[in-house]
Amino acid sequence: MSETMKIVLMVLIMIGVFILTLRFSAWKTKRACDFILRDLKAKKAFDPASAVELPYSKTSLFHLGMRDYRPRALSALVKFDHVRIQQEGRYYLRDGHKLDGPS
């Protein structure tokens, strides 16, 4: 195999690894979003009066083990208005979201 083919093959492998890494991260974030929505439904946090604190809403600097995607997923859910936050750091589902899907 020529040197040029080796370089092209290595670049293609690196691009493939990069794309797979992005897809894996997106998959883990989606699973974390689903977990958060199920957790809020289970705690019946449907309005500001029933808002709950979530233990995984804050990240720690020193974390051992696997990466926790829940804080990033929670910020994405707040950003896209699926979940709302109160000033005290309590979270609840947006109106009408409780009717989506099975509990």
N, C-alpha and C positions, 0 to 999 in steps of 0.2 A: 504494500500500500504506500502511495506516495506521501510525502510530508504535507502537501496541501490537503489531501483527503483526510489525513489524521486531524489537522487543525479544524477543518469544516465539520467533521464528525464530533469533535470535542465541543465546538461551539453549539452545535445542535443538541448535544446531550445537556449542556449547561442551560440552554433555553428551556428544554423539557423539564429539567429539575426545578427551575424557577417557576414555571407554570403549575407544576404539580404542588409545589409548596404553597402558592397562592390559593389554589383550589382547596387544599387541606385546611388552610387557615379559615377560609370562607365557610367550609363545611362545619368546622368546630364552632365558629361564631354563630351559625344558624342553629346548631343544636343547643348552644347556650341561651339563645333568644327563646327557643321553644321551652327550655327548662324554666326560664324566668317567668314567662307567660303562664305556664302551668302552675308555678309556685304562687303567683299572685292570685290566680283563680282558686287554688286550694285554700288560700288564706282569706278569700272573699274580700279582696281589696278592690272594690269597684268604684268607690267615690272618695272624696277627701276625708270624710268622717271615718272611713274604715281603712285608711292608708296604713301601711306597715313599714317598719324598718327592715332592710335587707342586709344580712351580715356580709354579703359579698359585694356590697356597693363600693367599698374602698379597697384599694390595692395596698399591699405592704411592700416595703423595699426589700426585705429579706424573706424570700419564699423558697422553701425547699420542695422539690418534687416537680410534677408536671405543671405546665403553664395553665393558669386559670383564665378562661376567655369570658367569664361572666361579667366582670366590671366593664370590659369593652363592649360587650353585647348590651348591657344595661344602658350605657351612654348612647349607643346607637338607637335603642328603642325609645329613649327620651327624645333624641334628636328628631326621629321620624314620627313622634307624637303617638306612639302606641301605648306608652307608659308616661304618666305624669308624675312630677316630683313636687313636694311641698317644701317650704322654706326650712323645715326641721330635718330634712333628709329622709322623709317618708315617701313611699311610692304607692301608686294605685293605677289601675287600668283605666284607659280612656273610655268615655261613655260609648256604649254600644259594642265594645270589644268583648264583653263577657258573653255575648251571644254567639260568637264565632267558634265553631268546632265543638267537639265533645269536651266535657270537663274532666 
